[in-house]
Amino acid sequence: MIERNRILNMEFDDSVQGYNYIDGLFAIGYYLYLMVILYVFGVVSFKTDLMSNMYRAFPKMNEQFVQNIYYIPVTIIMLLPVFIMMLLKKQKWDSIGIKGTKIAKSIALGILFSIPLVAPSFHYAILNNKKFIPVENMIWLFLYFFIEIALVEEISYRGFIQTRIQGLIKSKWLSIITVGVLFALSHIPFQMVRADKPLLDFIIQDSVHLLLTCAIHIYLVYLYTRDNNILSAIVAHALIDFVPGMFY
């Protein structure tokens, strides 16, 4: 029974316990900051010629590599407030799940937990005789999902917002579901601009994906709390996003 309870338990370790309402307000403020950045980045990317001009400026370079370079500034802008707030409050790296111990275990956990969610993509590819994309594209695509998507979102939502918001929402499950909803909603600003649709139309069209994204948050929180190392969630998240793009 003890072992079963440990498996089903979702508890953060001591390094992320005891946050107060100030930490919770920081988390909410940071979330609103992310929403604004994502919307502005969407407008810049899809309502201006900046992205297309960048591709034209480097015609002989791999397009996926150019996209990775294009995303680097917004990656830094999105994560910078986390490190500033940690510095101001004198919080350690492990308070957002960044640890230098048991790295191999965290990577293995990430791969293991990604399997149920990537298996359908492999199954579909096999049934439809899909081929792998070129190796060079595959490498840059994985790095894109690992660094500019998974690393940013895991540190932001699982590592920072989810732990700090418990200073405002004391109920563990209510806080997890709340951040799950916030995580799902955070995908709206950028993708809405990309789809060029009004807010309500986009939400209706993307409702299933938004619900799945909320569920993914809960799944990744569970994974994170297996060893309280954000690397495991980053690896799983990167693979979940990357595998469907491996085929054409």
DACOR-V841527 format. One record per pair of residues at least 24 apart in sequence whose C-alpha atoms are under 10 Angstrom apart, sorted by the first residue. I is the first residue (numbers start at 1). GAP is how many residues later the second one is. Records with the same first field share a line. If there is no record, write none. Layout:
# DACOR-V841527
I=GAP, GAP
This chain:
# DACOR-V841527
6=220
7=215, 219
8=214, 218
9=213, 216, 217
10=162, 163, 166, 208, 211, 212, 213, 214, 215, 216
11=161, 210, 211, 213, 214, 215, 216, 217
12=83, 85, 151, 209, 210, 212, 213, 214, 215, 216
13=81, 82, 84, 212, 213, 214, 215, 216
14=80, 81, 214
15=76, 77, 78, 79, 80, 81, 82, 148, 213
16=75, 76, 78, 79, 80, 81, 143, 144, 146, 147, 148, 150, 212
17=78, 146, 147, 149, 150
18=145, 146, 148, 149
19=144, 145, 146, 147, 148, 149, 151
20=144, 145, 146, 147, 148, 149, 150
21=143, 144, 145, 146, 147, 148, 149
22=142, 143, 145, 146
23=62, 66, 137, 138, 140, 141, 142, 143, 144, 145
24=136, 137, 138, 139, 140, 141, 142, 143, 144, 145
25=136, 139, 140, 142, 143
26=55, 56, 59, 134, 135, 138, 139, 141
27=55, 58, 129, 130, 133, 134, 135, 136, 137, 138, 139, 140, 141
28=133, 136, 137, 140, 151, 154
29=132
30=48, 49, 51, 52, 55, 126, 127, 130, 131
31=47, 125, 126, 129, 130, 148, 151, 152, 155
32=150, 154
33=45, 48
34=43, 44, 45, 47, 122, 152, 155
35=43, 147, 150, 151, 152, 153, 154, 155
36=150, 153, 154
37=37, 40, 41, 152, 153
38=36, 40, 148, 149, 150, 151, 152, 153, 155
39=147, 148, 149, 150, 151, 152, 153, 154, 155
40=149, 150, 153
41=30, 33, 148, 149, 152
42=147, 148, 149, 150, 151, 152
43=146, 147, 149, 150, 151, 153
44=149
45=25, 145, 148, 149
46=144, 147, 148, 149, 150
47=146, 147, 149
62=74, 75, 78
63=74, 77
64=72, 73, 74, 75, 76, 77, 78, 79, 80
65=71, 72, 74, 75, 76, 78, 79
66=74
67=73, 74, 77
68=72, 73, 75, 76, 77, 79, 80
69=75, 79
71=73, 76, 77, 78
72=72, 75, 76
73=75
74=74, 78
75=72, 73, 74, 76, 77, 78
76=72, 76
78=70, 74, 75, 78
79=72, 73, 74, 76, 77
81=75
82=73, 74, 77, 78, 79
86=74
93=66
94=65, 134, 135, 136
95=64, 65, 68, 69, 133, 134, 135
96=58, 59, 60, 61, 62, 63, 64, 65, 66, 67, 68, 132, 133, 134
97=57, 58, 61, 62, 63, 66, 127, 128, 130, 131, 132, 133, 134, 135, 136
98=57, 61, 130, 131, 132, 133
99=129, 130, 131, 132
100=129, 131
101=128
102=125, 127
103=126, 128, 129
104=127, 128
105=122, 124, 126, 127
106=117, 118, 120, 121, 122, 123, 124, 125, 126, 127, 128, 129, 130
107=122, 123, 124, 125, 126, 127, 128, 129
108=123, 124, 127, 128
109=114, 115, 117, 118, 122, 123, 124, 126, 127
110=110, 113, 114, 120, 121, 122, 123, 124, 125, 126, 127, 128, 129, 130
111=121, 122, 123, 124, 125, 126, 127, 128, 129
112=111, 120, 123, 124
113=106, 107, 110, 119, 120, 122, 123, 124, 126, 127
114=106, 109, 118, 119, 121, 122, 123, 124, 125, 126, 127, 129
115=121, 124, 125
116=124
117=99, 119, 120, 122, 123, 124, 126
118=118, 121, 122, 123, 124, 125, 126
119=121, 124, 125
120=123, 124
121=119, 122, 123, 124, 125, 126
122=121, 122, 124, 125
124=120, 123
125=119, 121, 122, 123
126=121
129=118, 119
130=116, 117, 118
131=115, 116, 117
132=113, 114, 115, 116
133=112, 113, 114, 115
134=112, 113, 114
135=111
137=108, 109
138=104, 105, 107, 108, 109
139=107
141=97, 100, 101, 102, 104, 105
142=96, 97, 99, 100, 101, 103, 104
143=95, 99
144=94, 97, 98
145=89, 90, 92, 93, 94, 95, 96, 97
146=88, 89, 90, 91, 92, 93, 95, 96
147=87, 91
148=90
149=85, 88, 89, 92
150=81, 83, 84, 85, 86, 87, 88, 89, 90, 91
151=79, 80, 82, 83, 84, 86, 87
152=82
153=30, 80, 81, 84
154=63, 66, 67, 70, 76, 77, 78, 79, 80, 81, 83, 84
155=75, 76, 78, 79
156=27
157=25, 26, 60, 64
158=25, 59, 60, 62, 63, 64, 66, 67, 72, 75, 76
159=62, 65, 69, 70, 71, 74
162=55, 59
173=45
176=38, 41, 42, 45, 46
177=37, 38, 40, 41
178=36
179=35, 38, 39
180=30, 31, 32, 33, 34, 35, 36, 37, 38, 39, 41
181=29, 30, 32, 33, 34, 36, 37
182=31, 32, 35
183=27, 30, 31, 32, 33, 34
184=25, 26, 27, 28, 29, 30, 31, 32, 33
185=25, 26, 28, 29
186=24, 27
187=26
